[in-house]
Amino acid sequence: MGCCSGRCTLIFICTLQLVLALERQVFDFLGYQWAPILANFFHIIVVILGLFGTIQYRPRYIIVYIVWAAVWVAWNVFVICFYLDVGGLTKDSDLLTFNISAHHSWWSEHGPGCIRREMPEAAGVRSTESHSYITVMGCHMEYQYIEVLHSSTQILVALLGFVYACYVVSAMTEEEDSFDFIGGFEPFPLYHVNEKSSHLLLKPMYLST
């Protein structure tokens, strides 16, 4: 009964993780955040693997999910430190875009209440490349705090998944051990029955002689 409830809870957590990961993937694509895009991609694959292992009673797949949950928590801690400028990191760097582009979080220009305005670099100057300054005003919440909120939610759900996955693997292992102890996989009973039947077949021949 406990294993069943744990499996149902883990299935719900994995489903919730998939929804949150897809939502985050969309906004990371809009912001051209290549490092988070790759991390989200691997996260979605491993969560699907853990969901499959939970439904199909595959402890090895769930163990892979457990290991990834720890890595996922560490990654999101790094993202939080990045956006809060902790430990020498700075949110103004191009680290999350692999220095390929100068794009930043999509929320930096499209946050709740933000008003985005483009201002020309110099009036009366025309060039082949149009440069403009983008000013953002009136945001109800700064974009770095939105990213921190996303990562904090991911950490919370991942920790719940880690705990329930460990519980489900432990319960599955106990069930397999108890089944082996009863004799579910032992060939001895079958061998004993065959030996007894062959002994009964040979017994009349022995009496006739």
C-alpha positions as CSV (number, residue, x, y, z in Angstrom):
1,M,0.0,0.0,0.0
2,G,2.8,2.4,0.9
3,C,4.7,1.6,-2.3
4,C,1.6,2.3,-4.3
5,S,1.0,5.6,-2.7
6,G,4.7,6.5,-3.1
7,R,4.6,5.6,-6.8
8,C,1.4,7.6,-7.4
9,T,3.1,10.6,-5.7
10,L,6.3,10.2,-7.7
11,I,4.3,10.0,-11.0
12,F,2.6,13.2,-10.1
13,I,5.9,14.9,-9.2
14,C,7.5,13.8,-12.5
15,T,4.4,15.0,-14.5
16,L,4.7,18.4,-12.7
17,Q,8.4,18.5,-13.5
18,L,7.7,18.0,-17.1
19,V,5.2,20.8,-17.2
20,L,7.6,23.2,-15.4
21,A,10.5,22.2,-17.6
22,L,8.6,22.8,-20.8
23,E,7.4,26.2,-19.5
24,R,11.0,27.1,-18.7
25,Q,12.3,25.8,-21.9
26,V,10.0,28.1,-23.9
27,F,11.2,31.2,-22.1
28,D,14.9,30.2,-22.3
29,F,14.4,29.7,-26.1
30,L,12.9,33.2,-26.3
31,G,16.0,34.6,-24.5
32,Y,18.5,32.5,-26.5
33,Q,19.9,31.1,-23.2
34,W,21.8,28.2,-24.7
35,A,23.2,26.6,-21.5
36,P,19.8,26.5,-19.8
37,I,18.2,25.1,-23.0
38,L,20.7,22.2,-23.0
39,A,20.2,21.6,-19.3
40,N,16.4,21.7,-19.7
41,F,16.6,19.2,-22.6
42,F,18.5,16.6,-20.5
43,H,16.2,17.3,-17.6
44,I,13.1,16.5,-19.7
45,I,14.7,13.2,-21.0
46,V,15.7,12.0,-17.5
47,V,12.3,12.9,-16.0
48,I,10.6,10.9,-18.8
49,L,12.9,8.1,-18.0
50,G,12.1,8.3,-14.3
51,L,8.4,8.4,-15.1
52,F,8.7,5.3,-17.2
53,G,10.7,3.5,-14.6
54,T,8.1,4.3,-11.9
55,I,5.2,3.1,-14.0
56,Q,7.0,-0.1,-15.3
57,Y,8.6,-1.0,-11.9
58,R,12.2,-0.4,-13.2
59,P,14.3,0.6,-10.2
60,R,17.4,1.2,-12.3
61,Y,15.7,4.0,-14.3
62,I,14.5,5.6,-11.1
63,I,18.1,5.5,-9.7
64,V,19.2,7.4,-12.8
65,Y,16.5,9.9,-12.0
66,I,17.7,10.2,-8.4
67,V,21.3,11.0,-9.5
68,W,20.0,13.6,-12.0
69,A,17.8,15.2,-9.4
70,A,20.9,15.9,-7.3
71,V,22.7,17.3,-10.4
72,W,19.6,19.4,-11.3
73,V,19.5,20.9,-7.8
74,A,23.2,21.9,-8.1
75,W,22.5,23.4,-11.5
76,N,19.7,25.5,-10.3
77,V,21.7,26.7,-7.3
78,F,24.3,27.9,-9.8
79,V,21.6,29.7,-11.8
80,I,20.5,31.5,-8.6
81,C,24.0,32.5,-7.8
82,F,24.5,33.7,-11.4
83,Y,21.4,36.0,-11.3
84,L,22.1,37.3,-7.8
85,D,25.8,38.0,-8.6
86,V,27.2,35.6,-6.0
87,G,30.7,34.3,-5.9
88,G,32.1,36.5,-8.7
89,L,29.3,35.7,-11.1
90,T,27.4,38.5,-12.8
91,K,24.1,38.4,-14.6
92,D,25.4,40.9,-17.2
93,S,27.9,38.3,-18.6
94,D,27.2,36.1,-21.6
95,L,28.0,32.9,-19.7
96,L,24.6,31.3,-20.2
97,T,24.7,32.0,-24.0
98,F,28.2,30.5,-24.3
99,N,29.5,34.0,-25.4
100,I,27.8,33.4,-28.7
101,S,25.4,36.4,-28.4
102,A,24.7,39.3,-26.0
103,H,21.1,38.1,-25.3
104,H,19.9,38.0,-21.8
105,S,16.8,36.6,-20.0
106,W,13.6,37.1,-21.9
107,W,12.1,38.5,-18.7
108,S,14.6,41.4,-18.7
109,E,12.4,43.1,-21.3
110,H,9.1,41.4,-21.0
111,G,8.5,41.1,-17.3
112,P,5.2,41.9,-15.6
113,G,4.5,45.6,-16.0
114,C,7.7,46.3,-18.0
115,I,7.5,49.0,-20.7
116,R,10.1,48.5,-23.5
117,R,11.4,51.5,-25.5
118,E,14.0,51.7,-28.2
119,M,16.1,54.8,-28.4
120,P,18.4,55.5,-31.4
121,E,22.1,55.7,-30.7
122,A,22.6,59.1,-32.3
123,A,20.1,61.3,-34.0
124,G,20.7,62.0,-37.7
125,V,23.4,59.3,-38.0
126,R,22.6,56.5,-40.5
127,S,24.6,53.4,-40.9
128,T,24.3,50.0,-42.5
129,E,23.8,48.5,-39.0
130,S,21.0,50.0,-36.9
131,H,22.1,50.2,-33.3
132,S,19.6,51.3,-30.6
133,Y,19.5,51.4,-26.8
134,I,16.7,49.5,-25.2
135,T,15.3,51.0,-22.0
136,V,12.9,49.0,-19.8
137,M,10.8,50.8,-17.2
138,G,8.0,50.2,-14.8
139,C,8.7,46.5,-14.0
140,H,6.8,45.1,-11.0
141,M,9.6,42.6,-10.5
142,E,13.1,42.6,-11.7
143,Y,13.9,39.8,-14.2
144,Q,16.7,38.3,-12.0
145,Y,14.2,37.7,-9.2
146,I,11.8,36.0,-11.7
147,E,14.7,33.7,-12.7
148,V,15.5,33.0,-9.1
149,L,11.9,32.2,-8.4
150,H,11.9,29.7,-11.4
151,S,15.1,28.0,-10.1
152,S,13.8,27.9,-6.5
153,T,10.6,26.1,-7.7
154,Q,12.7,23.7,-9.7
155,I,14.8,22.9,-6.6
156,L,11.8,22.4,-4.4
157,V,10.1,20.0,-6.9
158,A,13.4,18.2,-7.5
159,L,14.0,17.6,-3.8
160,L,10.5,16.2,-3.4
161,G,11.2,13.9,-6.4
162,F,14.5,12.8,-4.9
163,V,12.9,11.9,-1.6
164,Y,10.0,10.0,-3.1
165,A,12.2,8.3,-5.7
166,C,14.5,7.0,-2.9
167,Y,11.4,5.7,-1.1
168,V,10.0,4.0,-4.1
169,V,13.3,2.3,-5.0
170,S,13.6,1.1,-1.4
171,A,10.1,-0.3,-1.4
172,M,10.6,-2.1,-4.7
173,T,13.8,-3.6,-3.5
174,E,12.1,-4.9,-0.3
175,E,9.3,-6.4,-2.4
176,E,11.8,-8.2,-4.6
177,D,13.8,-9.5,-1.6
178,S,10.7,-10.8,0.1
179,F,9.6,-12.5,-3.1
180,D,13.0,-14.2,-3.4
181,F,12.8,-15.3,0.2
182,I,9.4,-17.0,-0.3
183,G,10.9,-18.9,-3.3
184,G,9.5,-17.0,-6.2
185,F,12.7,-17.4,-8.3
186,E,14.1,-20.6,-6.8
187,P,14.2,-23.6,-9.1
188,F,14.5,-26.1,-6.2
189,P,10.7,-26.8,-5.8
190,L,10.4,-27.7,-9.5
191,Y,13.4,-29.9,-9.3
192,H,12.1,-31.6,-6.2
193,V,8.7,-32.3,-7.9
194,N,10.4,-33.8,-10.9
195,E,12.7,-35.9,-8.7
196,K,9.7,-37.2,-6.8
197,S,7.7,-38.0,-9.9
198,S,10.6,-39.9,-11.4
199,H,11.0,-41.9,-8.2
200,L,7.3,-42.9,-8.3
201,L,7.7,-44.1,-11.9
202,L,10.6,-46.3,-11.1
203,K,9.1,-47.7,-8.0
204,P,6.7,-50.3,-9.7
205,M,9.5,-51.6,-11.8
206,Y,11.6,-52.2,-8.7
207,L,8.7,-54.1,-7.0
208,S,8.0,-56.3,-10.1
209,T,11.6,-57.6,-10.0
